[in-house]
């Protein structure tokens, strides 16, 4: 994910000043490679005056982290802490913000690619408990009968 340079930022702001929000979003996407949602949010932040060059750069980094295969694969494998760590490395965000972003990314991925998530170890754990209980019952029965 690229960060928009000053000329690109100026063109985006010019489009906003002209009242052409769609053009501004298009220019932002072309400059950064961001997805539509991230571009729309970044442009709206610019429009309301909440965005600075740093927040635009952070938005670009967050979009890159959302597309990062390392972050996604960690989530698919059930390694959320590793996903948060990698997200922080990419974006430079603090722990709280990175966790919130990864939680949102995970929720989105579960909606779109739910079948790719590893099954939790819960089913194997339950089977082990049932098997151990059955073996214990057999051993107890054998001891009681002797």
Protein Blocks (a to p, Z undefined) as FASTA:
>chain_A
ZZddfklmmmmmmmmmnopaklmmmmmmmmnopafklmmmmmmmmmnopacfklmmmmmm
mmmmmmpmklmmmmmnopaklmmmmmmmmnopafklmmmmmmmmmmmmmmmmmmmpccdf
klmmmmmmmmmmmmmmmmmmmmmmZZ
